[in-house]
Amino acid sequence: MSRLNTWLLMGSNAYAEYTYVPWLGKNVYRRTVDLRYVTLL
């Protein structure tokens, strides 16, 4: 069974979202999100 793994790279002003795709054998960039638009709990 193959499964996608998503991970975040946190910066001081934004975070980048990546997904590891096992059948490609690499991480794929998804998006960057400005932290001004995110509520952290």
N, C-alpha and C positions, 0 to 999 in steps of 0.2 A: 504494500500500500504506500502510495506517495502522498506527502502532505506538505502544504505550503507553510513556511515559518515567516512571520512578520516581525521585524525588529525596528526600533527607533534609535536614531542618533540624536541625542539632545545637545543643543547649543545654547548660547546665552539669550538669543533672540528668536530662535526657531528650532523646529525639529525636522529631520529628514526621515522619511519612511521607506524602508526597503523590504523586499520579500525574497526569501531564498526559494528558488524553484529547483527541486531535485532533478527533474528530468532534463533541465538545461545545465545543471551543475554550477549555477552561479546565482549571485544576488542581483535582483532587478530593482532599480530605483523607481519609486512610485510617485512621491510628491514631497514638497517642502511646505510646512505650515508655520506661519507666523504665530508666535506665542501670544500676541495681543488678542488673538481670536480664539484662544483656548482657555477653558476653565480647568485648572488642576485641583483635584480634590485631595 
